Amino acid sequence: MKEELLNLIKESLEIESREITLDDRFSDFPEWDSLAQLTLMAVLDENFGLNLNSAEFNSIKTIGDLLIRIEVGFLNN
């Protein structure tokens, strides 16, 4: 799941050539803006069934935080 998430984020931000880690903060990516956030939210819903609104997503600071949120969602289903 971790690698799939990292790849989806790289595709969504169009940064396939850059390495990213679970410690990376979304706000640190120069490509991060409201459109990137909406794109990633749609990708997360499509690929993981994780439906977040903007306020919920804004509480997630790092890629690792997002992975935990996805894993908790799978455990609760």
PDB file with SEQRES, HELIX, SHEET and CRYST1 records, atoms N, CA, C and O in Angstrom:
SEQRES   1 A   77  MET LYS GLU GLU LEU LEU ASN LEU ILE LYS GLU SER LEU          
SEQRES   2 A   77  GLU ILE GLU SER ARG GLU ILE THR LEU ASP ASP ARG PHE          
SEQRES   3 A   77  SER ASP PHE PRO GLU TRP ASP SER LEU ALA GLN LEU THR          
SEQRES   4 A   77  LEU MET ALA VAL LEU ASP GLU ASN PHE GLY LEU ASN LEU          
SEQRES   5 A   77  ASN SER ALA GLU PHE ASN SER ILE LYS THR ILE GLY ASP          
SEQRES   6 A   77  LEU LEU ILE ARG ILE GLU VAL GLY PHE LEU ASN ASN              
HELIX    1 AA1 LYS A    2  LEU A   13  1                                  12    
HELIX    2 AA2 PHE A   26  ASP A   28  5                                   3    
HELIX    3 AA3 SER A   34  PHE A   48  1                                  15    
HELIX    4 AA4 SER A   54  ASN A   58  1                                   5    
HELIX    5 AA5 ILE A   63  ASN A   76  1                                  14    
CRYST1    1.000    1.000    1.000  90.00  90.00  90.00 P 1           1          
ATOM      1  N   MET A   1       0.824  -1.183   0.000  1.00  0.00           N  
ATOM      2  CA  MET A   1       0.000   0.000   0.000  1.00  0.00           C  
ATOM      3  C   MET A   1       0.878   1.260   0.000  1.00  0.00           C  
ATOM      4  O   MET A   1       0.560   2.252  -0.657  1.00  0.00           O  
ATOM      5  N   LYS A   2       1.983   1.202   0.746  1.00  0.00           N  
ATOM      6  CA  LYS A   2       2.881   2.361   0.839  1.00  0.00           C  
ATOM      7  C   LYS A   2       3.397   2.767  -0.538  1.00  0.00           C  
ATOM      8  O   LYS A   2       3.322   3.938  -0.910  1.00  0.00           O  
ATOM      9  N   GLU A   3       3.918   1.804  -1.292  1.00  0.00           N  
ATOM     10  CA  GLU A   3       4.477   2.122  -2.610  1.00  0.00           C  
ATOM     11  C   GLU A   3       3.408   2.614  -3.568  1.00  0.00           C  
ATOM     12  O   GLU A   3       3.650   3.520  -4.365  1.00  0.00           O  
ATOM     13  N   GLU A   4       2.227   2.017  -3.490  1.00  0.00           N  
ATOM     14  CA  GLU A   4       1.125   2.458  -4.348  1.00  0.00           C  
ATOM     15  C   GLU A   4       0.765   3.914  -4.038  1.00  0.00           C  
ATOM     16  O   GLU A   4       0.550   4.715  -4.947  1.00  0.00           O  
ATOM     17  N   LEU A   5       0.703   4.245  -2.749  1.00  0.00           N  
ATOM     18  CA  LEU A   5       0.389   5.616  -2.356  1.00  0.00           C  
ATOM     19  C   LEU A   5       1.466   6.580  -2.838  1.00  0.00           C  
ATOM     20  O   LEU A   5       1.148   7.628  -3.399  1.00  0.00           O  
ATOM     21  N   LEU A   6       2.729   6.244  -2.628  1.00  0.00           N  
ATOM     22  CA  LEU A   6       3.821   7.116  -3.067  1.00  0.00           C  
ATOM     23  C   LEU A   6       3.757   7.346  -4.575  1.00  0.00           C  
ATOM     24  O   LEU A   6       3.943   8.469  -5.043  1.00  0.00           O  
ATOM     25  N   ASN A   7       3.495   6.292  -5.327  1.00  0.00           N  
ATOM     26  CA  ASN A   7       3.401   6.431  -6.785  1.00  0.00           C  
ATOM     27  C   ASN A   7       2.211   7.287  -7.196  1.00  0.00           C  
ATOM     28  O   ASN A   7       2.326   8.094  -8.119  1.00  0.00           O  
ATOM     29  N   LEU A   8       1.075   7.129  -6.531  1.00  0.00           N  
ATOM     30  CA  LEU A   8      -0.097   7.938  -6.856  1.00  0.00           C  
ATOM     31  C   LEU A   8       0.141   9.411  -6.554  1.00  0.00           C  
ATOM     32  O   LEU A   8      -0.300  10.283  -7.303  1.00  0.00           O  
ATOM     33  N   ILE A   9       0.834   9.687  -5.462  1.00  0.00           N  
ATOM     34  CA  ILE A   9       1.143  11.080  -5.125  1.00  0.00           C  
ATOM     35  C   ILE A   9       2.094  11.663  -6.156  1.00  0.00           C  
ATOM     36  O   ILE A   9       1.911  12.801  -6.589  1.00  0.00           O  
ATOM     37  N   LYS A  10       3.103  10.907  -6.552  1.00  0.00           N  
ATOM     38  CA  LYS A  10       4.047  11.398  -7.556  1.00  0.00           C  
ATOM     39  C   LYS A  10       3.339  11.674  -8.881  1.00  0.00           C  
ATOM     40  O   LYS A  10       3.617  12.674  -9.544  1.00  0.00           O  
ATOM     41  N   GLU A  11       2.431  10.788  -9.258  1.00  0.00           N  
ATOM     42  CA  GLU A  11       1.678  11.001 -10.494  1.00  0.00           C  
ATOM     43  C   GLU A  11       0.764  12.224 -10.376  1.00  0.00           C  
ATOM     44  O   GLU A  11       0.685  13.034 -11.299  1.00  0.00           O  
ATOM     45  N   SER A  12       0.082  12.354  -9.251  1.00  0.00           N  
ATOM     46  CA  SER A  12      -0.851  13.465  -9.053  1.00  0.00           C  
ATOM     47  C   SER A  12      -0.138  14.813  -9.077  1.00  0.00           C  
ATOM     48  O   SER A  12      -0.670  15.794  -9.598  1.00  0.00           O  
ATOM     49  N   LEU A  13       1.067  14.858  -8.511  1.00  0.00           N  
ATOM     50  CA  LEU A  13       1.837  16.104  -8.474  1.00  0.00           C  
ATOM     51  C   LEU A  13       2.757  16.264  -9.682  1.00  0.00           C  
ATOM     52  O   LEU A  13       3.451  17.270  -9.827  1.00  0.00           O  
ATOM     53  N   GLU A  14       2.746  15.243 -10.549  1.00  0.00           N  
ATOM     54  CA  GLU A  14       3.596  15.239 -11.748  1.00  0.00           C  
ATOM     55  C   GLU A  14       5.065  15.411 -11.378  1.00  0.00           C  
ATOM     56  O   GLU A  14       5.775  16.248 -11.937  1.00  0.00           O  
ATOM     57  N   ILE A  15       5.503  14.586 -10.409  1.00  0.00           N  
ATOM     58  CA  ILE A  15       6.901  14.620  -9.957  1.00  0.00           C  
ATOM     59  C   ILE A  15       7.486  13.204  -9.971  1.00  0.00           C  
ATOM     60  O   ILE A  15       8.185  12.812  -9.037  1.00  0.00           O  
ATOM     61  N   GLU A  16       7.205  12.452 -11.010  1.00  0.00           N  
ATOM     62  CA  GLU A  16       7.621  11.062 -11.084  1.00  0.00           C  
ATOM     63  C   GLU A  16       9.120  10.863 -10.930  1.00  0.00           C  
ATOM     64  O   GLU A  16       9.548   9.805 -10.469  1.00  0.00           O  
ATOM     65  N   SER A  17       9.929  11.844 -11.301  1.00  0.00           N  
ATOM     66  CA  SER A  17      11.385  11.674 -11.267  1.00  0.00           C  
ATOM     67  C   SER A  17      11.983  11.974  -9.891  1.00  0.00           C  
ATOM     68  O   SER A  17      13.172  11.737  -9.681  1.00  0.00           O  
ATOM     69  N   ARG A  18      11.202  12.478  -8.971  1.00  0.00           N  
ATOM     70  CA  ARG A  18      11.704  12.851  -7.644  1.00  0.00           C  
ATOM     71  C   ARG A  18      11.363  11.774  -6.627  1.00  0.00           C  
ATOM     72  O   ARG A  18      10.286  11.180  -6.678  1.00  0.00           O  
ATOM     73  N   GLU A  19      12.283  11.525  -5.706  1.00  0.00           N  
ATOM     74  CA  GLU A  19      12.009  10.602  -4.610  1.00  0.00           C  
ATOM     75  C   GLU A  19      11.198  11.325  -3.542  1.00  0.00           C  
ATOM     76  O   GLU A  19      11.472  12.483  -3.223  1.00  0.00           O  
ATOM     77  N   ILE A  20      10.203  10.641  -2.993  1.00  0.00           N  
ATOM     78  CA  ILE A  20       9.434  11.187  -1.888  1.00  0.00           C  
ATOM     79  C   ILE A  20       9.400  10.141  -0.783  1.00  0.00           C  
ATOM     80  O   ILE A  20       9.579   8.951  -1.042  1.00  0.00           O  
ATOM     81  N   THR A  21       9.169  10.588   0.452  1.00  0.00           N  
ATOM     82  CA  THR A  21       9.135   9.688   1.599  1.00  0.00           C  
ATOM     83  C   THR A  21       7.885   9.953   2.432  1.00  0.00           C  
ATOM     84  O   THR A  21       7.160  10.922   2.208  1.00  0.00           O  
ATOM     85  N   LEU A  22       7.655   9.078   3.385  1.00  0.00           N  
ATOM     86  CA  LEU A  22       6.507   9.242   4.274  1.00  0.00           C  
ATOM     87  C   LEU A  22       6.640  10.470   5.154  1.00  0.00           C  
ATOM     88  O   LEU A  22       5.636  10.976   5.656  1.00  0.00           O  
ATOM     89  N   ASP A  23       7.861  10.964   5.353  1.00  0.00           N  
ATOM     90  CA  ASP A  23       8.086  12.146   6.188  1.00  0.00           C  
ATOM     91  C   ASP A  23       7.847  13.455   5.456  1.00  0.00           C  
ATOM     92  O   ASP A  23       7.789  14.510   6.089  1.00  0.00           O  
ATOM     93  N   ASP A  24       7.707  13.413   4.140  1.00  0.00           N  
ATOM     94  CA  ASP A  24       7.511  14.639   3.360  1.00  0.00           C  
ATOM     95  C   ASP A  24       6.165  15.279   3.703  1.00  0.00           C  
ATOM     96  O   ASP A  24       5.143  14.602   3.813  1.00  0.00           O  
ATOM     97  N   ARG A  25       6.196  16.590   3.865  1.00  0.00           N  
ATOM     98  CA  ARG A  25       4.984  17.375   4.133  1.00  0.00           C  
ATOM     99  C   ARG A  25       4.427  17.880   2.804  1.00  0.00           C  
ATOM    100  O   ARG A  25       5.181  18.332   1.942  1.00  0.00           O  
ATOM    101  N   PHE A  26       3.129  17.804   2.644  1.00  0.00           N  
ATOM    102  CA  PHE A  26       2.506  18.276   1.412  1.00  0.00           C  
ATOM    103  C   PHE A  26       2.851  19.740   1.153  1.00  0.00           C  
ATOM    104  O   PHE A  26       3.095  20.133   0.012  1.00  0.00           O  
ATOM    105  N   SER A  27       2.870  20.532   2.200  1.00  0.00           N  
ATOM    106  CA  SER A  27       3.141  21.969   2.049  1.00  0.00           C  
ATOM    107  C   SER A  27       4.553  22.270   1.574  1.00  0.00           C  
ATOM    108  O   SER A  27       4.828  23.391   1.146  1.00  0.00           O  
ATOM    109  N   ASP A  28       5.451  21.300   1.638  1.00  0.00           N  
ATOM    110  CA  ASP A  28       6.836  21.506   1.190  1.00  0.00           C  
ATOM    111  C   ASP A  28       7.026  21.303  -0.309  1.00  0.00           C  
ATOM    112  O   ASP A  28       8.073  21.651  -0.853  1.00  0.00           O  
ATOM    113  N   PHE A  29       6.027  20.744  -0.977  1.00  0.00           N  
ATOM    114  CA  PHE A  29       6.133  20.527  -2.417  1.00  0.00           C  
ATOM    115  C   PHE A  29       5.789  21.814  -3.156  1.00  0.00           C  
ATOM    116  O   PHE A  29       4.704  22.361  -2.954  1.00  0.00           O  
ATOM    117  N   PRO A  30       6.679  22.311  -4.005  1.00  0.00           N  
ATOM    118  CA  PRO A  30       6.360  23.525  -4.775  1.00  0.00           C  
ATOM    119  C   PRO A  30       5.115  23.341  -5.649  1.00  0.00           C  
ATOM    120  O   PRO A  30       4.425  24.309  -5.968  1.00  0.00           O  
ATOM    121  N   GLU A  31       4.837  22.101  -6.028  1.00  0.00           N  
ATOM    122  CA  GLU A  31       3.704  21.802  -6.902  1.00  0.00           C  
ATOM    123  C   GLU A  31       2.376  21.771  -6.143  1.00  0.00           C  
ATOM    124  O   GLU A  31       1.313  21.701  -6.761  1.00  0.00           O  
ATOM    125  N   TRP A  32       2.429  21.823  -4.811  1.00  0.00           N  
ATOM    126  CA  TRP A  32       1.225  21.675  -3.999  1.00  0.00           C  
ATOM    127  C   TRP A  32       0.393  22.950  -4.023  1.00  0.00           C  
ATOM    128  O   TRP A  32       0.862  24.022  -3.639  1.00  0.00           O  
ATOM    129  N   ASP A  33      -0.836  22.818  -4.475  1.00  0.00           N  
ATOM    130  CA  ASP A  33      -1.798  23.914  -4.470  1.00  0.00           C  
ATOM    131  C   ASP A  33      -3.193  23.307  -4.354  1.00  0.00           C  
ATOM    132  O   ASP A  33      -3.334  22.094  -4.198  1.00  0.00           O  
ATOM    133  N   SER A  34      -4.207  24.137  -4.429  1.00  0.00           N  
ATOM    134  CA  SER A  34      -5.574  23.637  -4.247  1.00  0.00           C  
ATOM    135  C   SER A  34      -5.967  22.639  -5.343  1.00  0.00           C  
ATOM    136  O   SER A  34      -6.697  21.686  -5.071  1.00  0.00           O  
ATOM    137  N   LEU A  35      -5.503  22.844  -6.549  1.00  0.00           N  
ATOM    138  CA  LEU A  35      -5.813  21.900  -7.628  1.00  0.00           C  
ATOM    139  C   LEU A  35      -5.134  20.556  -7.380  1.00  0.00           C  
ATOM    140  O   LEU A  35      -5.744  19.508  -7.590  1.00  0.00           O  
ATOM    141  N   ALA A  36      -3.892  20.578  -6.940  1.00  0.00           N  
ATOM    142  CA  ALA A  36      -3.182  19.336  -6.626  1.00  0.00           C  
ATOM    143  C   ALA A  36      -3.899  18.594  -5.498  1.00  0.00           C  
ATOM    144  O   ALA A  36      -4.013  17.369  -5.524  1.00  0.00           O  
ATOM    145  N   GLN A  37      -4.377  19.346  -4.513  1.00  0.00           N  
ATOM    146  CA  GLN A  37      -5.096  18.727  -3.402  1.00  0.00           C  
ATOM    147  C   GLN A  37      -6.378  18.063  -3.893  1.00  0.00           C  
ATOM    148  O   GLN A  37      -6.662  16.922  -3.529  1.00  0.00           O  
ATOM    149  N   LEU A  38      -7.146  18.757  -4.707  1.00  0.00           N  
ATOM    150  CA  LEU A  38      -8.387  18.179  -5.242  1.00  0.00           C  
ATOM    151  C   LEU A  38      -8.107  16.947  -6.095  1.00  0.00           C  
ATOM    152  O   LEU A  38      -8.831  15.954  -6.024  1.00  0.00           O  
ATOM    153  N   THR A  39      -7.057  17.018  -6.895  1.00  0.00           N  
ATOM    154  CA  THR A  39      -6.675  15.878  -7.730  1.00  0.00           C  
ATOM    155  C   THR A  39      -6.339  14.682  -6.859  1.00  0.00           C  
ATOM    156  O   THR A  39      -6.813  13.572  -7.105  1.00  0.00           O  
ATOM    157  N   LEU A  40      -5.517  14.910  -5.837  1.00  0.00           N  
ATOM    158  CA  LEU A  40      -5.128  13.812  -4.956  1.00  0.00           C  
ATOM    159  C   LEU A  40      -6.329  13.272  -4.188  1.00  0.00           C  
ATOM    160  O   LEU A  40      -6.433  12.061  -3.994  1.00  0.00           O  
ATOM    161  N   MET A  41      -7.217  14.119  -3.758  1.00  0.00           N  
ATOM    162  CA  MET A  41      -8.415  13.663  -3.058  1.00  0.00           C  
ATOM    163  C   MET A  41      -9.249  12.744  -3.956  1.00  0.00           C  
ATOM    164  O   MET A  41      -9.775  11.734  -3.489  1.00  0.00           O  
ATOM    165  N   ALA A  42      -9.368  13.084  -5.223  1.00  0.00           N  
ATOM    166  CA  ALA A  42     -10.117  12.243  -6.163  1.00  0.00           C  
ATOM    167  C   ALA A  42      -9.410  10.910  -6.381  1.00  0.00           C  
ATOM    168  O   ALA A  42     -10.056   9.864  -6.447  1.00  0.00           O  
ATOM    169  N   VAL A  43      -8.089  10.947  -6.493  1.00  0.00           N  
ATOM    170  CA  VAL A  43      -7.291   9.731  -6.695  1.00  0.00           C  
ATOM    171  C   VAL A  43      -7.414   8.817  -5.471  1.00  0.00           C  
ATOM    172  O   VAL A  43      -7.521   7.599  -5.616  1.00  0.00           O  
ATOM    173  N   LEU A  44      -7.398   9.396  -4.277  1.00  0.00           N  
ATOM    174  CA  LEU A  44      -7.525   8.605  -3.053  1.00  0.00           C  
ATOM    175  C   LEU A  44      -8.889   7.942  -2.967  1.00  0.00           C  
ATOM    176  O   LEU A  44      -8.997   6.790  -2.546  1.00  0.00           O  
ATOM    177  N   ASP A  45      -9.922   8.656  -3.359  1.00  0.00           N  
ATOM    178  CA  ASP A  45     -11.264   8.091  -3.360  1.00  0.00           C  
ATOM    179  C   ASP A  45     -11.352   6.945  -4.367  1.00  0.00           C  
ATOM    180  O   ASP A  45     -11.897   5.883  -4.066  1.00  0.00           O  
ATOM    181  N   GLU A  46     -10.819   7.167  -5.544  1.00  0.00           N  
ATOM    182  CA  GLU A  46     -10.886   6.159  -6.606  1.00  0.00           C  
ATOM    183  C   GLU A  46     -10.080   4.907  -6.270  1.00  0.00           C  
ATOM    184  O   GLU A  46     -10.538   3.791  -6.515  1.00  0.00           O  
ATOM    185  N   ASN A  47      -8.888   5.084  -5.712  1.00  0.00           N  
ATOM    186  CA  ASN A  47      -7.988   3.953  -5.503  1.00  0.00           C  
ATOM    187  C   ASN A  47      -8.099   3.283  -4.137  1.00  0.00           C  
ATOM    188  O   ASN A  47      -7.829   2.089  -4.009  1.00  0.00           O  
ATOM    189  N   PHE A  48      -8.493   4.037  -3.124  1.00  0.00           N  
ATOM    190  CA  PHE A  48      -8.553   3.490  -1.774  1.00  0.00           C  
ATOM    191  C   PHE A  48      -9.932   3.607  -1.130  1.00  0.00           C  
ATOM    192  O   PHE A  48     -10.131   3.127  -0.014  1.00  0.00           O  
ATOM    193  N   GLY A  49     -10.882   4.236  -1.811  1.00  0.00           N  
ATOM    194  CA  GLY A  49     -12.203   4.435  -1.234  1.00  0.00           C  
ATOM    195  C   GLY A  49     -12.194   5.420  -0.073  1.00  0.00           C  
ATOM    196  O   GLY A  49     -13.088   5.408   0.773  1.00  0.00           O  
ATOM    197  N   LEU A  50     -11.162   6.282  -0.041  1.00  0.00           N  
ATOM    198  CA  LEU A  50     -11.029   7.268   1.023  1.00  0.00           C  
ATOM    199  C   LEU A  50     -11.622   8.578   0.549  1.00  0.00           C  
ATOM    200  O   LEU A  50     -11.056   9.258  -0.308  1.00  0.00           O  
ATOM    201  N   ASN A  51     -12.773   8.928   1.116  1.00  0.00           N  
ATOM    202  CA  ASN A  51     -13.482  10.128   0.706  1.00  0.00           C  
ATOM    203  C   ASN A  51     -13.303  11.192   1.785  1.00  0.00           C  
ATOM    204  O   ASN A  51     -13.966  11.149   2.821  1.00  0.00           O  
ATOM    205  N   LEU A  52     -12.412  12.139   1.542  1.00  0.00           N  
ATOM    206  CA  LEU A  52     -12.121  13.216   2.491  1.00  0.00           C  
ATOM    207  C   LEU A  52     -12.620  14.539   1.944  1.00  0.00           C  
ATOM    208  O   LEU A  52     -12.562  14.779   0.738  1.00  0.00           O  
ATOM    209  N   ASN A  53     -13.112  15.402   2.830  1.00  0.00           N  
ATOM    210  CA  ASN A  53     -13.411  16.760   2.398  1.00  0.00           C  
ATOM    211  C   ASN A  53     -12.146  17.607   2.612  1.00  0.00           C  
ATOM    212  O   ASN A  53     -11.165  17.121   3.176  1.00  0.00           O  
ATOM    213  N   SER A  54     -12.166  18.832   2.177  1.00  0.00           N  
ATOM    214  CA  SER A  54     -10.969  19.683   2.253  1.00  0.00           C  
ATOM    215  C   SER A  54     -10.497  19.891   3.687  1.00  0.00           C  
ATOM    216  O   SER A  54      -9.293  19.873   3.946  1.00  0.00           O  
ATOM    217  N   ALA A  55     -11.409  20.084   4.609  1.00  0.00           N  
ATOM    218  CA  ALA A  55     -11.028  20.297   6.013  1.00  0.00           C  
ATOM    219  C   ALA A  55     -10.338  19.063   6.583  1.00  0.00           C  
ATOM    220  O   ALA A  55      -9.342  19.176   7.297  1.00  0.00           O  
ATOM    221  N   GLU A  56     -10.866  17.892   6.267  1.00  0.00           N  
ATOM    222  CA  GLU A  56     -10.236  16.655   6.731  1.00  0.00           C  
ATOM    223  C   GLU A  56      -8.850  16.497   6.128  1.00  0.00           C  
ATOM    224  O   GLU A  56      -7.900  16.131   6.821  1.00  0.00           O  
ATOM    225  N   PHE A  57      -8.738  16.776   4.829  1.00  0.00           N  
ATOM    226  CA  PHE A  57      -7.436  16.623   4.184  1.00  0.00           C  
ATOM    227  C   PHE A  57      -6.435  17.625   4.745  1.00  0.00           C  
ATOM    228  O   PHE A  57      -5.261  17.293   4.907  1.00  0.00           O  
ATOM    229  N   ASN A  58      -6.874  18.838   5.042  1.00  0.00           N  
ATOM    230  CA  ASN A  58      -5.975  19.863   5.564  1.00  0.00           C  
ATOM    231  C   ASN A  58      -5.394  19.496   6.921  1.00  0.00           C  
ATOM    232  O   ASN A  58      -4.361  20.038   7.314  1.00  0.00           O  
ATOM    233  N   SER A  59      -6.036  18.587   7.642  1.00  0.00           N  
ATOM    234  CA  SER A  59      -5.504  18.157   8.933  1.00  0.00           C  
ATOM    235  C   SER A  59      -4.384  17.134   8.768  1.00  0.00           C  
ATOM    236  O   SER A  59      -3.685  16.816   9.730  1.00  0.00           O  
ATOM    237  N   ILE A  60      -4.213  16.625   7.563  1.00  0.00           N  
ATOM    238  CA  ILE A  60      -3.158  15.652   7.257  1.00  0.00           C  
ATOM    239  C   ILE A  60      -1.937  16.421   6.779  1.00  0.00           C  
ATOM    240  O   ILE A  60      -1.996  17.122   5.770  1.00  0.00           O  
ATOM    241  N   LYS A  61      -0.841  16.291   7.497  1.00  0.00           N  
ATOM    242  CA  LYS A  61       0.343  17.100   7.190  1.00  0.00           C  
ATOM    243  C   LYS A  61       1.391  16.375   6.350  1.00  0.00           C  
ATOM    244  O   LYS A  61       2.000  16.981   5.468  1.00  0.00           O  
ATOM    245  N   THR A  62       1.608  15.088   6.611  1.00  0.00           N  
ATOM    246  CA  THR A  62       2.660  14.358   5.904  1.00  0.00           C  
ATOM    247  C   THR A  62       2.067  13.204   5.109  1.00  0.00           C  
ATOM    248  O   THR A  62       0.915  12.817   5.304  1.00  0.00           O  
ATOM    249  N   ILE A  63       2.869  12.672   4.225  1.00  0.00           N  
ATOM    250  CA  ILE A  63       2.445  11.497   3.466  1.00  0.00           C  
ATOM    251  C   ILE A  63       2.222  10.322   4.417  1.00  0.00           C  
ATOM    252  O   ILE A  63       1.311   9.519   4.211  1.00  0.00           O  
ATOM    253  N   GLY A  64       3.047  10.219   5.452  1.00  0.00           N  
ATOM    254  CA  GLY A  64       2.879   9.165   6.446  1.00  0.00           C  
ATOM    255  C   GLY A  64       1.547   9.280   7.174  1.00  0.00           C  
ATOM    256  O   GLY A  64       0.888   8.274   7.436  1.00  0.00           O  
ATOM    257  N   ASP A  65       1.148  10.512   7.502  1.00  0.00           N  
ATOM    258  CA  ASP A  65      -0.159  10.735   8.130  1.00  0.00           C  
ATOM    259  C   ASP A  65      -1.276  10.240   7.219  1.00  0.00           C  
ATOM    260  O   ASP A  65      -2.250   9.642   7.677  1.00  0.00           O  
ATOM    261  N   LEU A  66      -1.121  10.495   5.938  1.00  0.00           N  
ATOM    262  CA  LEU A  66      -2.128  10.065   4.963  1.00  0.00           C  
ATOM    263  C   LEU A  66      -2.184   8.544   4.890  1.00  0.00           C  
ATOM    264  O   LEU A  66      -3.269   7.965   4.824  1.00  0.00           O  
ATOM    265  N   LEU A  67      -1.026   7.894   4.900  1.00  0.00           N  
ATOM    266  CA  LEU A  67      -0.985   6.434   4.863  1.00  0.00           C  
ATOM    267  C   LEU A  67      -1.706   5.850   6.077  1.00  0.00           C  
ATOM    268  O   LEU A  67      -2.466   4.890   5.947  1.00  0.00           O  
ATOM    269  N   ILE A  68      -1.471   6.423   7.245  1.00  0.00           N  
ATOM    270  CA  ILE A  68      -2.154   5.961   8.457  1.00  0.00           C  
ATOM    271  C   ILE A  68      -3.665   6.118   8.298  1.00  0.00           C  
ATOM    272  O   ILE A  68      -4.429   5.229   8.671  1.00  0.00           O  
ATOM    273  N   ARG A  69      -4.084   7.236   7.752  1.00  0.00           N  
ATOM    274  CA  ARG A  69      -5.534   7.502   7.550  1.00  0.00           C  
ATOM    275  C   ARG A  69      -6.138   6.455   6.607  1.00  0.00           C  
ATOM    276  O   ARG A  69      -7.252   5.980   6.827  1.00  0.00           O  
ATOM    277  N   ILE A  70      -5.398   6.104   5.565  1.00  0.00           N  
ATOM    278  CA  ILE A  70      -5.872   5.082   4.626  1.00  0.00           C  
ATOM    279  C   ILE A  70      -5.966   3.729   5.329  1.00  0.00           C  
ATOM    280  O   ILE A  70      -6.963   3.020   5.191  1.00  0.00           O  
ATOM    281  N   GLU A  71      -4.930   3.376   6.079  1.00  0.00           N  
ATOM    282  CA  GLU A  71      -4.907   2.082   6.774  1.00  0.00           C  
ATOM    283  C   GLU A  71      -6.035   1.983   7.799  1.00  0.00           C  
ATOM    284  O   GLU A  71      -6.662   0.931   7.930  1.00  0.00           O  
ATOM    285  N   VAL A  72      -6.297   3.068   8.526  1.00  0.00           N  
ATOM    286  CA  VAL A  72      -7.401   3.079   9.492  1.00  0.00           C  
ATOM    287  C   VAL A  72      -8.731   2.888   8.765  1.00  0.00           C  
ATOM    288  O   VAL A  72      -9.617   2.186   9.253  1.00  0.00           O  
ATOM    289  N   GLY A  73      -8.863   3.512   7.603  1.00  0.00           N  
ATOM    290  CA  GLY A  73     -10.069   3.350   6.809  1.00  0.00           C  
ATOM    291  C   GLY A  73     -10.288   1.908   6.398  1.00  0.00           C  
ATOM    292  O   GLY A  73     -11.421   1.427   6.395  1.00  0.00           O  
ATOM    293  N   PHE A  74      -9.210   1.210   6.049  1.00  0.00           N  
ATOM    294  CA  PHE A  74      -9.329  -0.199   5.660  1.00  0.00           C  
ATOM    295  C   PHE A  74      -9.697  -1.053   6.865  1.00  0.00           C  
ATOM    296  O   PHE A  74     -10.474  -1.999   6.739  1.00  0.00           O  
ATOM    297  N   LEU A  75      -9.146  -0.729   8.033  1.00  0.00           N  
ATOM    298  CA  LEU A  75      -9.453  -1.500   9.235  1.00  0.00           C  
ATOM    299  C   LEU A  75     -10.902  -1.337   9.668  1.00  0.00           C  
ATOM    300  O   LEU A  75     -11.502  -2.257  10.223  1.00  0.00           O  
ATOM    301  N   ASN A  76     -11.461  -0.152   9.408  1.00  0.00           N  
ATOM    302  CA  ASN A  76     -12.831   0.123   9.818  1.00  0.00           C  
ATOM    303  C   ASN A  76     -13.864  -0.412   8.852  1.00  0.00           C  
ATOM    304  O   ASN A  76     -15.056  -0.400   9.159  1.00  0.00           O  
ATOM    305  N   ASN A  77     -13.435  -0.885   7.688  1.00  0.00           N  
ATOM    306  CA  ASN A  77     -14.389  -1.413   6.701  1.00  0.00           C  
ATOM    307  C   ASN A  77     -14.540  -2.898   6.815  1.00  0.00           C  
ATOM    308  O   ASN A  77     -15.303  -3.501   6.060  1.00  0.00           O  
TER     309      ASN A  77                                                      
END                                                                             
